[in-house]
Amino acid sequence: VADFLDTIGQFKGTQEGKDELWWQGSDRGTFRVGKAYRWLNNHNQQNVNWPLKTIWKVIIPYKVSCFIWLLSKEVVLTQDNQMKKGIILCPRCVFYEEQAEIVRNLFLHCKILCQLWRLFINLEGFSWTMPRKVTEALQSWEEVGVLARSRSRWRIIPSSIWWTIRKERNARCFENIENSIEQIKLNCILMFLV
């Protein structure tokens, strides 16, 4: 707010000439992503621990990257987030109906999800403890992945798991289709291999 008032205070009134957009983060007034990123870093606006590489620098479909980005911000449309918007629902998990369907339960601590994580972790022989947040999971996955045989493939695993869970959840909610755990694992592996 103070920056905005400061900017308005510098306004000298109308000037002659054509109106044009001018971004102050650049000498030429044109917006560039790289310049904006540097500006955010210089003004301590960028989260240093943001898992950029495991969201946007992974070779996965763009819609999956967008979903992982929403997931890391914990704003995907789970029943809990829909209830915050005023939609009346019974907030229980579609997989076990034991807990409320919130981002952390559905995408980090669900029993089916844990089996999918173990499937990939056992292949590499690593130990893993699930963090509390999606961003923490992505950060620690990136750190553990330093030791993985194929780092680029390693980065795909969280996206494969979460996209599989999302698809299974939607199939159960909207199409009344319930796959077995074996089929869910197979779907996850196929997503990983594509």
C-alpha positions in Angstrom: 0.0 0.0 0.0 2.8 2.4 0.9 4.5 1.7 -2.5 1.3 2.4 -4.3 0.8 5.7 -2.4 4.4 6.6 -3.1 3.8 5.9 -6.8 0.7 8.0 -6.9 2.5 10.8 -5.1 5.0 11.0 -7.9 2.3 11.5 -10.5 2.7 15.0 -12.1 -0.6 15.1 -13.8 -1.7 14.4 -17.3 0.8 14.7 -20.1 0.4 15.2 -23.8 0.9 12.2 -26.0 -0.5 8.7 -26.3 -1.1 6.6 -23.2 1.1 3.5 -23.0 1.8 0.7 -20.5 5.2 1.1 -18.7 6.6 -1.5 -16.3 9.0 0.1 -13.8 11.0 -3.0 -13.3 12.7 -2.5 -16.7 14.7 0.3 -18.3 12.6 0.1 -21.5 9.3 -0.3 -19.6 8.5 -3.7 -21.2 7.7 -6.6 -19.0 10.0 -9.6 -19.1 9.7 -12.7 -16.9 13.4 -12.8 -16.2 13.5 -9.1 -15.1 10.4 -9.7 -12.9 12.1 -12.7 -11.3 15.2 -10.7 -10.6 13.1 -7.9 -9.2 11.3 -10.2 -6.9 14.5 -11.7 -5.7 16.1 -8.3 -5.1 13.0 -7.2 -3.1 12.8 -10.4 -1.1 9.4 -11.2 -2.6 10.4 -14.6 -4.0 10.3 -17.6 -1.7 13.8 -19.1 -1.9 12.5 -22.6 -1.0 9.8 -22.6 -3.7 10.1 -26.0 -5.6 10.3 -24.4 -9.0 12.2 -27.3 -10.7 9.8 -30.0 -9.5 6.8 -28.0 -10.8 7.8 -26.2 -14.0 11.1 -27.7 -15.1 9.8 -31.3 -15.4 8.9 -32.9 -18.6 5.2 -33.5 -17.9 2.0 -32.3 -19.6 1.4 -28.6 -18.9 -2.0 -29.3 -17.3 -0.2 -31.6 -14.8 2.3 -28.8 -14.0 -0.5 -26.4 -13.4 -2.3 -28.9 -11.2 1.0 -29.4 -9.1 1.3 -25.6 -8.8 -2.2 -25.3 -7.5 -1.6 -28.3 -5.2 1.6 -26.7 -3.8 -0.4 -23.6 -3.0 -3.1 -25.9 -1.4 -5.9 -24.4 -3.5 -7.0 -27.4 -5.6 -10.8 -28.0 -5.3 -10.9 -30.5 -2.5 -14.1 -30.7 -0.5 -12.6 -28.6 2.2 -11.6 -25.8 -0.2 -15.1 -25.9 -1.7 -16.7 -25.6 1.7 -14.6 -22.5 2.3 -16.3 -21.0 -0.8 -19.7 -21.6 0.7 -20.6 -25.0 -1.0 -22.2 -27.3 1.5 -20.7 -30.8 1.4 -20.0 -33.7 3.7 -16.2 -33.4 4.0 -15.0 -37.0 3.9 -12.2 -38.6 1.9 -13.5 -40.6 -1.1 -11.0 -43.3 -0.5 -11.6 -44.3 3.1 -14.3 -41.9 4.4 -12.4 -41.6 7.7 -11.0 -38.1 7.5 -12.0 -34.9 5.9 -10.9 -34.4 2.3 -8.3 -31.6 2.6 -5.2 -31.2 0.5 -2.8 -32.6 3.1 -4.9 -35.7 3.9 -5.7 -36.5 0.3 -2.4 -35.7 -1.4 0.1 -36.4 1.4 -1.3 -38.8 4.1 -3.9 -41.0 2.4 -3.3 -44.7 2.8 -3.5 -45.3 -1.0 -1.1 -42.5 -1.7 1.4 -43.9 0.8 1.4 -47.2 -1.1 2.2 -45.3 -4.4 5.1 -43.4 -2.7 6.5 -46.7 -1.3 6.3 -48.2 -4.8 8.8 -45.7 -6.2 10.9 -45.3 -3.0 11.5 -49.1 -2.8 12.8 -49.1 -6.4 15.6 -46.7 -5.4 16.1 -48.1 -1.9 15.6 -44.7 -0.1 14.1 -44.0 3.3 11.3 -41.4 3.3 9.1 -39.6 5.8 6.2 -37.7 4.4 6.4 -33.9 5.3 3.4 -31.8 6.4 3.1 -29.7 3.2 3.2 -30.3 -0.5 5.9 -27.7 -1.0 8.0 -29.5 1.7 7.4 -32.8 0.0 8.6 -31.4 -3.3 11.7 -29.8 -1.7 12.7 -32.9 0.1 12.0 -35.1 -2.9 14.4 -32.9 -4.9 17.1 -33.2 -2.2 16.7 -37.0 -2.0 16.7 -37.2 -5.8 20.4 -36.1 -6.0 21.2 -39.7 -5.3 18.7 -41.1 -7.8 20.0 -42.9 -11.0 18.0 -40.7 -13.3 17.3 -37.3 -11.8 14.9 -36.1 -14.6 12.8 -39.3 -14.2 13.0 -38.9 -10.4 11.4 -35.4 -10.6 8.4 -36.8 -12.5 7.4 -39.2 -9.7 5.5 -36.7 -7.4 3.5 -35.4 -10.4 2.7 -39.0 -11.5 1.5 -39.9 -8.0 -0.6 -36.8 -7.4 -2.1 -36.8 -10.9 -3.1 -40.5 -10.5 -4.7 -39.7 -7.2 -6.5 -36.7 -8.7 -7.8 -38.8 -11.6 -8.9 -41.7 -9.2 -10.7 -39.2 -6.9 -12.5 -37.6 -9.8 -13.5 -41.0 -11.2 -15.0 -42.0 -7.8 -16.7 -38.7 -7.2 -18.1 -38.0 -10.7 -18.3 -41.3 -12.6 -18.9 -43.7 -9.7 -15.9 -45.8 -10.9 -13.7 -47.3 -8.2 -10.4 -49.0 -9.2 -8.6 -51.5 -7.1 -5.3 -50.5 -5.5 -3.5 -52.7 -8.0 -5.2 -50.8 -10.9 -4.3 -47.5 -9.2 -0.7 -48.5 -9.0 -0.7 -49.6 -12.6 -2.2 -46.3 -13.7 0.5 -44.4 -11.7 3.3 -46.4 -13.3 1.8 -45.8 -16.8 1.6 -42.1 -16.0 5.3 -42.2 -15.0 6.3 -44.0 -18.1 4.5 -41.8 -20.6 
